[in-house]
Amino acid sequence: MDVKTAFEPSRRRLTAYLSGDIDHHTAAQIRADVDSAIRSTLPASLVLDFKNVSFMDSSGIGLVMGRYKEMSALGGSVFIQDPPPYIRRVMQLAGLNRLCRIISSPPPSENDENTDMHTENNTEDNTENNTEDHTENNTEDNTNKNRENENREECHNGRG
């Protein structure tokens, strides 16, 4: 796993170019490298470029979530750029698209006039691609919530 970072001062944007495998063996070093770059540049946005990532397990999810927390503490945002299709799917299933924008091109500049258009198009793309997934997940979530409520009632009523 290799991490290269580039900071664009005019946009206050830090890009971390990730490559290779992200697993429990490599995630700690990636975290350290990216966090060091965040501390030294204090960016308004962090772009995690996944274009050259060949494998990712749950350590990659934790990596993104931790950088989201770091950037949130700074009042910044995180973009996930160009993940391969299977990694994009894993990220969406894990709900990372609720924390970070998953994009297929460079993120909009804070000063760009088309910022809203870019975000809107990205949201529409995600909505079209995930409508069925969200429906299935919502049904499953509701079923699980109903079971939890039934179990609570049984315990409360002395049956469990």
C-alpha positions in Angstrom: 0.0 0.0 0.0 1.3 3.4 -1.0 -0.1 6.8 -0.1 0.8 10.0 -1.8 -0.7 13.3 -0.8 -1.1 16.6 -2.6 -2.4 19.8 -1.1 -4.0 22.6 -3.1 -3.6 25.7 -1.0 -5.9 27.9 -3.2 -8.7 25.4 -2.6 -7.6 24.2 0.8 -8.0 20.6 -0.6 -5.9 17.7 0.5 -5.9 14.7 -1.8 -4.6 11.3 -0.6 -3.9 9.0 -3.5 -4.2 5.4 -2.2 -3.0 2.3 -4.1 -2.7 -1.4 -3.5 -4.5 -3.3 -0.7 -6.3 -1.7 2.3 -6.5 -4.3 5.0 -5.7 -4.7 8.7 -1.9 -4.9 7.8 -1.9 -1.6 5.9 -4.6 0.6 7.4 -2.6 1.8 10.4 0.2 3.2 8.2 -2.3 4.8 5.8 -4.1 6.4 8.8 -0.8 7.8 10.1 0.2 9.2 6.7 -3.2 10.8 6.0 -3.6 12.2 9.6 -0.1 13.7 9.5 -1.0 15.5 6.2 -4.3 16.7 7.7 -2.5 18.1 10.7 0.1 19.9 8.7 -2.2 21.4 6.1 -5.6 21.9 7.9 -7.6 21.4 4.7 -11.2 22.3 4.2 -11.7 19.1 2.2 -10.1 15.8 2.0 -10.3 13.7 -1.1 -9.5 10.0 -0.7 -8.7 8.8 -4.2 -9.4 5.0 -4.4 -8.8 4.7 -8.2 -5.7 2.5 -7.7 -6.9 0.4 -4.7 -7.1 -3.3 -5.7 -8.5 -4.7 -2.4 -10.3 -3.4 0.6 -11.7 -5.1 3.7 -13.6 -3.6 6.7 -10.3 -1.8 7.7 -10.9 0.5 4.7 -14.4 1.4 6.1 -12.8 2.2 9.4 -10.1 4.2 7.7 -12.7 6.4 5.9 -14.9 6.8 9.0 -11.9 7.9 11.1 -10.9 10.5 8.5 -14.5 11.7 8.4 -14.3 12.3 12.2 -10.9 14.1 11.8 -12.3 16.3 9.1 -15.6 17.0 10.9 -13.6 18.2 13.9 -12.0 20.7 11.6 -15.3 21.7 10.1 -14.3 20.1 6.8 -15.7 17.4 4.4 -14.5 14.2 2.9 -14.9 13.0 -0.7 -14.3 9.4 -1.8 -13.0 9.6 -5.4 -13.1 6.9 -8.1 -13.5 3.7 -6.1 -13.6 0.5 -8.2 -17.2 -0.8 -8.5 -17.0 -3.5 -5.9 -15.4 -1.1 -3.4 -18.1 1.5 -4.1 -20.8 -1.1 -3.4 -19.2 -2.1 -0.1 -19.0 1.6 0.8 -22.6 2.1 0.0 -23.7 -0.9 1.9 -21.7 0.3 4.9 -23.5 3.7 4.7 -20.3 5.7 3.9 -22.3 7.6 1.2 -24.3 9.2 4.1 -21.1 10.6 5.6 -19.0 11.3 2.5 -19.7 12.1 -1.1 -18.6 9.3 -3.4 -17.6 10.9 -6.6 -16.3 9.9 -10.0 -14.5 13.2 -10.7 -12.7 15.9 -8.8 -14.8 17.5 -6.1 -16.3 20.9 -6.7 -14.3 23.9 -5.5 -15.7 25.8 -2.6 -16.0 28.8 -4.9 -17.2 27.0 -8.1 -20.6 28.3 -9.3 -21.6 24.7 -10.3 -21.1 23.2 -6.8 -24.8 22.7 -6.3 -25.2 21.1 -9.8 -22.3 18.7 -9.1 -23.8 17.6 -5.8 -27.3 17.4 -7.2 -26.1 15.2 -10.1 -24.1 13.0 -7.7 -27.1 12.6 -5.4 -29.4 11.7 -8.4 -26.9 9.1 -9.6 -26.7 7.5 -6.2 -30.5 7.6 -5.8 -31.1 5.9 -9.2 -28.6 3.2 -8.5 -29.6 2.5 -5.0 -33.4 2.7 -4.9 -33.9 -1.0 -4.8 -31.1 -1.5 -2.2 -32.6 1.1 0.1 -36.1 -0.5 -0.2 -34.7 -3.9 0.7 -32.6 -2.5 3.5 -35.6 -0.5 4.9 -37.8 -3.6 4.8 -35.1 -5.6 6.6 -34.5 -2.8 9.1 -38.2 -2.5 9.9 -38.5 -6.3 10.3 -35.5 -6.3 12.7 -37.0 -3.3 14.6 -40.3 -5.1 15.0 -38.5 -8.2 16.3 -36.6 -6.1 18.8 -39.8 -4.4 20.0 -41.5 -7.8 20.4 -38.5 -9.1 22.4 -38.6 -6.0 24.6 -42.3 -6.5 25.3 -41.7 -10.2 26.1 -38.9 -9.3 28.6 -41.0 -6.4 30.1 -44.0 -8.7 30.5 -41.9 -11.4 32.1 -42.0 -13.8 29.2 -38.3 -13.6 28.3 
